[in-house]
Amino acid sequence: MSSDLRVTHSYNALDGYAAHMTDARAAELASSPDVAMVVPDGECQGGSTQADAPWGISRISRKDKLPKGSSASSLDYTFDYRTPNVPASVDVYVIDTGVNVAHVDFGGRARWGVTYGGYKNRDTHGHGTHVAGIIAGQRYGVAKNASIIAVRVLDDNNHGQWSDTIAGVNWSVQQASKSGRPSILSISIYGGASQAVDYAVTKAVSLGVHVVVCAGNDKRDAYNTSPARAPAVITVGATDISDSRWGWNKSSAKGSNFGSVVDIFAPGADVPSTWIGSNTATRRLSGTSMATPHVSGLIAHLLAVEGPRTPVYMRTRIKQLAVRGALIHIPANTK
């Protein structure tokens, strides 16, 4: 064989071969009437199916609703996903109560970032650990190759001050800028209207950082809820295992907020995930706080698989992936 063409594989049954060749030789072969095609080699990767998944991540990987009678307590659902063929390349800053970074489900991909508010440098409530597990847990999470950075801004009772949350956003944006890595702020925090916190998350988006926030759990229109009402972020409402808006019925004291500021809904009722107390602990929680990390995890997964994208692009992409008309008990003024 000539020096400008070296065969690496012969496909005898398929009437073809693979070879290293010069551009000139490739062009010559492509022009031959005896050659059907000449195409460059490319990368591929295996798809994975998790058979012991919780219902939430299973639901976001399928167009159809889960079978009638499905139980939120079961851990035998399937989750189909593509495993990125690169090391952990996306950072998710969990702005919350902290994260049990030593939990086995994180596989060493979680680390402590910073604490604001004078709290301990560990999760003493559990909320942030639960959120982080949905984002990136090996069993409970969506983006099984993402890195988690804990940013604590809430106290032992899951409450805090907006000033500390804004400090957490500021620090996270600075770190994202220094690293140059695709970065997401996952903020399962909400409160009354705050121009300052809305500005902070909007500024983060303008600097190229993806921001995902919860709609809130007050069963009302989120138009006056921050940071849910900020126009640049992705605001997430919660659903239950039957594809209803979580807490829609009158008997529920809490339920997902709704309205025109809500961009998308995701699983948020009786969601199992990582917890505190031990490095194998788990717990089930409900709320838009649980729905938000499903979307944060999906964005992390897409960034790892498809490459860096702007927040504006990703906000549109997430909506395109959503199944329209799949949910019930969604008020008419909700997108």
C-alpha positions in Angstrom: 0.0 0.0 0.0 1.3 3.5 -0.8 2.6 5.9 1.8 -0.4 8.1 1.4 -2.9 5.4 2.5 -2.6 2.9 5.4 -5.5 0.4 6.0 -6.3 -0.1 9.7 -9.5 -2.2 9.3 -10.7 -4.4 6.5 -14.5 -4.9 6.4 -14.7 -7.9 4.2 -18.3 -8.7 4.7 -19.3 -5.1 4.3 -17.2 -4.3 1.2 -15.2 -1.5 2.8 -12.2 -0.5 5.0 -10.9 2.1 7.4 -7.6 3.8 6.7 -5.3 6.7 7.4 -4.9 8.7 4.2 -4.0 12.1 2.9 -6.7 14.6 1.9 -5.6 14.2 -1.7 -6.0 10.4 -1.6 -9.4 10.8 0.1 -10.6 13.2 -2.6 -9.3 10.8 -5.3 -11.2 7.8 -3.8 -14.3 9.9 -3.4 -14.4 10.7 -7.1 -14.1 7.1 -8.1 -17.4 5.6 -9.5 -16.5 2.3 -7.7 -16.6 4.0 -4.2 -19.9 4.6 -2.5 -18.6 7.0 0.1 -15.5 8.4 1.8 -16.2 9.7 5.3 -14.0 10.8 8.2 -13.8 8.7 11.3 -15.6 10.1 14.4 -16.1 9.5 18.1 -18.9 7.4 19.6 -19.8 6.4 23.1 -22.0 3.9 24.8 -25.4 4.6 26.2 -26.1 3.5 29.8 -29.3 2.3 31.4 -29.6 2.5 35.2 -32.0 -0.1 36.5 -32.2 1.0 40.1 -33.2 4.6 39.6 -35.7 6.8 41.6 -38.8 7.8 39.8 -37.8 11.4 39.2 -34.8 10.9 37.0 -36.6 8.1 35.2 -39.4 10.5 34.4 -37.3 13.2 32.9 -35.6 10.6 30.5 -38.9 9.5 28.9 -41.7 11.1 27.0 -44.5 9.0 28.3 -45.8 9.1 31.9 -44.8 6.3 34.3 -47.2 3.3 34.3 -50.3 3.6 36.4 -49.8 2.5 39.9 -46.1 3.5 40.0 -44.8 4.1 43.5 -42.5 6.9 44.5 -41.0 4.6 47.1 -39.7 2.2 44.6 -36.1 2.3 43.4 -36.4 0.0 40.4 -37.1 2.5 37.6 -34.9 2.8 34.5 -32.9 5.9 33.6 -31.4 6.0 30.1 -28.5 8.4 29.7 -25.3 9.0 27.8 -22.0 8.9 29.8 -19.7 11.7 28.8 -16.3 10.3 27.7 -14.4 13.0 29.6 -13.7 13.5 33.3 -16.0 15.7 35.4 -16.1 18.8 33.2 -19.1 20.8 34.5 -19.3 22.5 37.9 -22.6 22.9 39.8 -22.6 25.4 42.7 -25.3 24.3 45.1 -26.2 27.5 47.0 -28.1 26.0 50.0 -27.5 24.6 53.5 -24.2 23.0 52.4 -23.5 19.4 51.2 -22.4 16.2 52.8 -19.4 16.1 50.4 -18.2 12.7 51.8 -21.4 10.9 50.8 -20.6 7.8 48.8 -23.1 8.7 46.1 -20.9 11.6 45.0 -17.9 9.4 44.4 -15.4 12.1 45.4 -16.9 14.7 43.0 -18.2 17.0 45.7 -16.2 19.5 47.6 -16.8 22.4 50.0 -16.6 25.8 48.6 -17.5 28.6 51.0 -19.8 29.5 53.9 -21.6 32.8 54.5 -23.7 33.7 57.6 -21.3 32.3 60.2 -22.5 28.7 60.0 -20.5 25.5 60.2 -18.6 24.3 57.2 -20.9 21.3 56.8 -24.5 20.6 56.1 -26.4 20.5 59.4 -29.8 20.5 57.9 -29.8 18.1 54.9 -31.6 20.2 52.3 -28.5 21.0 50.3 -27.2 17.4 50.4 -30.6 16.2 49.1 -30.5 18.8 46.2 -26.9 17.9 45.3 -27.7 14.2 45.2 -30.5 14.8 42.6 -28.0 16.8 40.5 -25.0 14.5 40.5 -25.5 11.4 42.7 -24.2 8.2 41.1 -27.6 6.5 42.0 -29.9 9.4 42.7 -28.7 12.0 40.3 -29.0 13.1 36.7 -25.5 14.2 35.8 -23.4 11.4 37.1 -20.1 13.0 36.1 -20.6 16.5 37.3 -18.7 18.2 40.1 -20.6 19.7 43.1 -19.3 22.7 45.0 -21.1 23.4 48.3 -22.0 27.1 49.0 -23.6 27.4 52.4 -25.9 30.4 52.9 -28.7 28.9 55.0 -28.9 28.0 58.7 -29.8 24.8 60.6 -33.5 25.4 59.9 -33.1 26.0 56.2 -33.5 29.8 56.5 -31.2 32.7 55.9 -30.7 36.2 54.7 -30.8 37.4 51.1 -27.4 39.2 51.7 -25.7 35.8 52.3 -27.4 34.3 49.3 -26.2 37.2 47.1 -22.7 36.7 48.6 -22.9 33.0 47.6 -23.9 34.0 44.0 -21.1 36.5 43.8 -18.5 34.0 45.0 -19.7 31.3 42.7 -19.6 33.6 39.7 -16.1 34.6 40.6 -15.0 30.9 40.9 -16.7 30.1 37.6 -14.8 32.9 35.9 -11.5 31.7 37.3 -12.0 28.1 36.3 -13.3 28.8 32.8 -15.4 25.6 33.1 -19.1 25.4 32.2 -20.9 26.3 35.5 -24.4 26.2 36.9 -25.8 27.8 40.0 -28.6 25.6 41.5 -30.6 27.8 43.9 -33.4 26.0 45.7 -34.2 29.1 47.7 -37.1 31.5 47.5 -38.7 34.4 49.3 -40.5 37.6 48.9 -39.7 40.0 46.0 -36.1 41.3 46.2 -34.8 43.6 43.6 -31.2 42.9 44.9 -31.3 39.1 44.6 -33.1 39.4 41.2 -30.3 41.6 40.0 -27.6 39.2 41.3 -28.9 36.2 39.5 -29.6 38.2 36.3 -26.0 39.5 36.4 -24.7 36.0 36.8 -26.5 34.9 33.7 -25.1 37.9 31.8 -21.7 36.7 32.7 -22.3 33.3 31.1 -23.3 31.3 34.2 -26.4 29.1 34.0 -28.8 29.8 36.9 -31.7 27.5 37.9 -34.1 28.4 40.7 -37.2 27.0 42.4 -40.6 28.5 41.8 -41.5 28.2 45.5 -43.9 26.1 47.6 -46.8 28.5 48.4 -49.4 27.2 45.9 -49.6 30.7 44.3 -48.5 32.7 41.3 -44.7 33.2 41.5 -44.8 36.7 39.9 -43.8 38.2 43.3 -41.3 35.6 44.4 -37.6 36.0 44.1 -35.4 34.9 42.5 -38.1 32.9 40.6 -39.4 36.1 38.9 -36.0 37.1 37.5 -36.5 36.9 33.7 -33.1 35.5 32.8 -33.1 32.4 35.1 -34.7 29.1 34.6 -37.6 28.8 37.1 -38.8 25.3 38.0 -42.1 24.1 39.3 -42.8 20.7 40.8 -44.8 17.7 39.7 -45.8 14.4 41.4 -45.5 10.8 40.1 -48.9 11.1 38.4 -47.8 14.1 36.3 -49.9 16.5 38.3 -48.7 19.8 39.7 -47.4 18.9 43.1 -49.9 19.9 45.9 -52.6 21.0 43.5 -55.5 19.7 45.7 -57.0 21.7 48.5 -56.0 19.2 51.2 -52.3 20.0 50.6 -50.9 22.8 52.8 -47.9 23.2 50.5 -47.7 23.0 46.7 -45.8 24.2 43.7 -46.1 27.8 42.7 -47.1 28.5 39.1 -47.6 31.4 36.7 -46.0 33.0 33.8 -42.6 33.2 35.4 -42.3 29.4 35.6 -40.3 28.0 32.7 -40.7 24.3 33.2 -41.9 21.6 35.7 -39.9 18.7 36.9 -40.4 15.8 39.5 -40.6 17.2 43.0 -42.8 14.9 45.2 -41.5 12.2 47.4 -38.1 12.3 45.8 -35.4 10.1 47.3 -31.8 11.4 47.5 -28.7 11.7 49.6 -28.8 12.9 53.2 -26.8 13.8 56.3 -25.9 11.8 59.4 -23.8 9.2 57.6 -22.1 8.9 54.2 -24.8 6.5 53.0 -27.9 8.2 54.4 -30.9 8.9 52.2 -34.3 10.6 52.6 -37.4 11.5 50.7 -38.4 15.2 50.4 -41.0 17.1 48.4 -41.0 20.6 46.9 -39.8 22.8 44.1 -36.4 22.5 45.8 -36.4 18.9 44.6 -37.6 19.8 41.1 -34.9 22.4 40.5 -31.9 20.0 40.8 -33.5 17.7 38.2 -33.2 20.6 35.7 -29.8 21.7 37.0 -28.6 18.1 36.5 -30.0 17.9 33.0 -28.2 21.1 32.0 -25.0 19.8 33.5 -25.5 16.6 31.5 -26.2 18.5 28.3 -23.1 20.7 28.8 -20.9 17.7 29.3 -22.3 15.8 26.3 -22.9 18.6 23.8 -20.3 21.1 24.8 -20.4 24.6 26.2 -23.5 26.6 25.5 -24.8 30.1 26.6 -27.5 30.4 29.2 -29.8 31.9 26.7 -29.3 28.9 24.4 -29.7 26.4 27.2 -32.9 28.0 28.5 -34.4 27.5 25.0 -33.0 24.0 24.7 -34.6 22.9 28.0 -38.0 24.1 26.9 -37.6 22.3 23.5 -36.9 19.1 25.3 -40.0 19.4 27.5 -43.1 17.4 26.6 -45.9 19.9 26.1 -49.4 19.0 27.4 -48.1 16.1 29.5 -49.1 17.6 32.9 -52.4 18.2 34.6 -53.7 20.8 37.1 -51.5 23.5 35.6 -53.1 26.9 35.7 -53.8 28.5 32.4 -51.5 31.5 33.0 -48.5 29.2 33.3 -46.3 28.8 30.2 
